[in-house]
């Protein structure tokens, strides 16, 4: 995340210096510029192979995700936890790069979305770090009683579409346990982010999203 400290900054767009950037969000004493919000939208669109959505609602949602990233990065720094995820990040990037058959096709995609290769690599570095963070912070200690697994099996698998339909409890056990665990991790992360957000001064500049 590129964090900016000035309220108004001059940025270059398409080789010119014409656009006055605006602060989108203030997080404590840190600011996130609208140019960073737009850059993140373009990166996400590239990775998802879809058109960038630059609507006000999309910009607001992206700004909220950047705030969450900031809070998580801050927690990683405070805890002095050193992520060990470069191998996973490399795998994610190689899978993305494999979508393009030639260098020309790949470079054309980067140009189309106005994204650099460094931007793409940074996105995968963050994805790997984020996954490792929630794995270390929220997954340990989660245990699911047998009765709950069986109840979830009845709810999730018996009426499911193929290939899950028709699986026995023992066959589906790992899938059911994975689904419940992921849901609990997501809930724990949401609660943590909600708590940390209330303890942090976060100000969205409404005029920047109009």
C-alpha atoms as one frame of an Amber mdcrd trajectory, in Angstrom:
protein
   0.000   0.000   0.000   1.417   3.371  -0.973   0.680   5.713   1.892   0.836
   9.443   1.251   1.464  12.169   3.783   0.345  15.321   1.957  -3.242  16.470
   1.394  -2.679  17.507  -2.201  -0.049  15.942  -4.435   0.741  16.177  -8.100
   0.750  12.879  -9.960   1.649  11.838 -13.458  -1.022  10.310 -15.668  -0.353
   8.918 -19.138   3.013  10.630 -19.211   1.734  14.042 -18.113   1.401  15.871
 -14.810  -2.164  17.089 -15.029  -4.165  15.502 -12.223  -4.267  16.898  -8.719
  -4.524  13.879  -6.449  -6.900  13.931  -3.510  -6.766  12.238  -0.160  -9.393
   9.504  -0.026  -8.937   8.309   3.560  -7.050   9.342   6.664  -6.036   6.557
   9.047  -4.631   8.059  12.227  -1.719  10.160  10.922  -1.499   8.350   7.587
  -3.330   9.216   4.378  -4.336   7.112   1.388  -4.650   9.005  -1.880  -7.334
   8.485  -4.488  -4.619   7.589  -6.996  -3.796   4.577  -4.810  -7.460   3.592
  -4.708  -7.660   3.728  -8.513  -4.382   1.837  -8.848  -5.726  -0.937  -6.629
  -8.911  -1.130  -8.701  -6.840  -1.564 -11.867  -4.610  -4.206 -10.263  -7.627
  -6.164  -9.026  -9.273  -5.962 -12.444  -6.112  -7.277 -14.093  -5.800 -10.194
 -11.676  -9.501 -11.051 -12.073  -9.442 -10.519 -15.847 -12.312  -8.042 -15.776
 -12.911  -4.419 -16.660 -11.930  -1.868 -13.997 -14.926  -0.499 -12.114 -14.163
   3.140 -11.356 -17.601   3.999 -10.028 -17.894   5.903  -6.720 -19.184   2.763
  -4.960 -16.252   0.696  -6.229 -13.781   3.358  -5.135 -15.322   3.432  -1.653
 -15.213  -0.367  -1.332 -11.597  -0.408  -2.486 -10.693   2.344  -0.037 -12.225
   0.273   2.771 -10.111  -2.721   1.743  -6.990  -0.535   1.737  -7.810   0.578
   5.267  -8.137  -3.065   6.302  -4.786  -3.806   4.665  -3.238  -0.937   6.582
  -4.612  -2.234   9.895  -3.327  -5.744   9.204   0.102  -4.497   8.126   0.263
  -2.406  11.284  -0.570  -5.460  13.394   2.125  -7.486  11.628   4.660  -4.753
  12.380   3.568  -4.381  16.008   3.742  -8.118  16.622   7.168  -8.220  14.945
   5.982 -11.218  13.008   8.135 -11.797   9.935   6.089 -13.421   7.144   7.751
 -16.325   5.386   5.662 -16.430   2.244   7.866 -15.610  -0.734   7.581 -19.122
  -2.131   3.791 -18.959  -2.039   3.855 -15.482  -3.589   6.051 -16.762  -6.418
   3.633 -19.628  -7.080   0.674 -17.252  -7.198   2.506 -14.927  -9.587   3.589
 -17.787 -11.870   0.007 -19.061 -12.060  -1.130 -15.579 -13.044   1.664 -15.168
 -15.599   0.785 -18.537 -17.173  -2.521 -17.059 -18.354  -0.585 -15.297 -21.103
   0.996 -17.367 -23.859   3.574 -14.802 -24.934   5.503 -11.891 -23.462   3.753
  -9.597 -25.910   0.328 -10.690 -24.708   1.404 -10.246 -21.103   2.855  -6.779
 -21.681  -0.255  -5.769 -23.615  -2.409  -6.697 -20.618  -0.225  -4.649 -18.272
  -0.477  -1.688 -20.635  -4.246  -2.048 -20.990  -4.787  -1.942 -17.232  -2.039
   0.645 -16.608  -0.375  -1.740 -14.171   3.324  -2.534 -13.853   4.762  -5.984
 -13.259   5.987  -4.703  -9.891   2.374  -3.838  -9.035   1.267  -7.387  -9.855
   4.086  -8.965  -7.883   3.374  -6.716  -4.906  -0.278  -7.759  -5.002   0.670
 -11.432  -4.804   3.216 -10.727  -2.067   0.421  -9.128  -0.061  -1.995 -11.967
  -0.791   0.501 -14.518   0.478   1.302 -12.419   3.560  -2.396 -11.942   4.317
  -3.155 -15.660   4.047  -0.256 -16.454   6.330  -1.347 -13.790   8.812  -4.862
 -15.177   9.227  -3.483 -18.719   9.341  -1.177 -17.835  12.232  -3.478 -15.385
  14.022  -6.957 -16.898  13.772  -6.838 -20.572  12.792  -4.998 -22.087  15.803
  -7.317 -23.363  18.502 -10.325 -23.886  16.250 -11.865 -27.257  17.065 -15.173
 -28.558  15.750 -17.142 -31.145  17.738 -18.228 -34.306  15.961 -21.905 -33.447
  16.425 -21.435 -30.122  14.657 -19.602 -31.784  11.771 -22.454 -34.253  11.315
 -25.070 -31.503  11.466 -23.144 -29.497   8.882 -22.832 -32.596   6.713 -26.607
 -33.000   6.773 -27.073 -29.342   5.837 -24.283 -28.949   3.270 -23.761 -32.283
   1.534 -26.995 -34.267   1.404 -28.717 -31.690  -0.729 -25.636 -30.561  -2.619
 -25.029 -30.768  -6.329 -22.393 -33.128  -7.787 -19.626 -33.938  -7.054 -20.419
 -33.494  -3.339 -23.889 -35.057  -3.564 -23.948 -38.674  -2.446 -20.718 -38.491
  -0.448 -20.742 -40.343   2.842 -19.984 -38.500   6.074 -16.480 -39.951   6.197
 -15.857 -38.996   2.567 -17.125 -35.454   3.125 -15.668 -34.946   6.582 -12.566
 -33.061   5.429 -14.581 -30.758   3.163 -17.160 -30.020   5.854 -14.482 -29.331
   8.454 -12.648 -27.051   6.031 -15.833 -25.066   5.297 -16.678 -24.577   8.966
 -13.103 -23.674   9.879 -12.901 -21.107   7.072 -16.185 -19.558   8.168 -14.941
 -19.248  11.742 -11.660 -17.747  10.600 -13.552 -15.221   8.475 -15.812 -14.350
  11.408 -12.839 -13.958  13.737 -11.092 -11.695  11.232 -14.230  -9.574  10.800
 -14.604  -9.196  14.573 -10.944  -8.253  14.945 -11.098  -5.699  12.149 -14.272
  -4.235  13.635 -12.658  -3.892  17.048  -9.444  -2.400  15.724 -11.357  -0.003
  13.474 -13.254   1.437  16.452  -9.912   2.110  18.139  -8.468   3.856  15.079
  -9.263   7.298  13.736 -10.501   6.622  10.204 -11.904   9.481   8.113 -13.238
   8.989   4.585 -13.217  12.193   2.528 -16.659  12.112   0.920 -15.770  14.676
  -1.713 -13.060  12.386  -3.085 -15.597   9.676  -3.944 -18.052  11.867  -5.849
